[in-house]
Structures are given as C-alpha cells and as structure tokens.
C-alpha cells in the first residue's frame, strides 16, 4: 500500500515494500546497494565541504589555501596517531613534526 502524496516522506517505499524488496535480494545485491549508498554519502559530504569552503573563500580571500594546508597537516597527524595506536615501530613520536 502506497502512502498518499499529502504525507511526504523521505522514504519512497512503505515498510512492507522495503521488507519485501530486501527479502528478495541476494548478498551480492545487498553489498552493491551498500557500496552505492556509501559512495553517495561520501560524495554528498565532499560536496558540502567544498561548498562551505568555496563560500568562505569568497568571504575571506585565501581561506581555501589555508583550509587545504590545515587539512594536510591534520591528515598527517591522524595517520601518525593511527600508526602509533597500532604499534607501528616506524611511526614518529607524537611530538615529532615532519615538515609541518
């Protein structure tokens, strides 16, 4: 049973329709659906970050360059922290900076 157009809902299917659809899917279809959803979410988040940074760059010239430099530094710090947490002997100590 489809819901009426007067009751907008972000989900185009009823619970019963969704349950039936999911029951008919095999594991490969489930995985592909999850991969597609993950890619879509990642792309939406990237678009949101880009639009915020682009807007800020219009308001504060040079914002994008500073944003990207900070992002690179943060990524390097994150990688070092993950390596240290995983017991990687090659990981530099937390206080050591690599070109920062």
Secondary structure, 3 states (H helix, E strand, C coil): CCCCCCCCCCCCCCHHHHHHHHHCCCHHHHHHHHHHHHHHHHHHHHHHHHHHHHHHHHHCCCHHHHHHHHHHHHHHHHHHHHHHHCCCCCCCCCCCCCCC
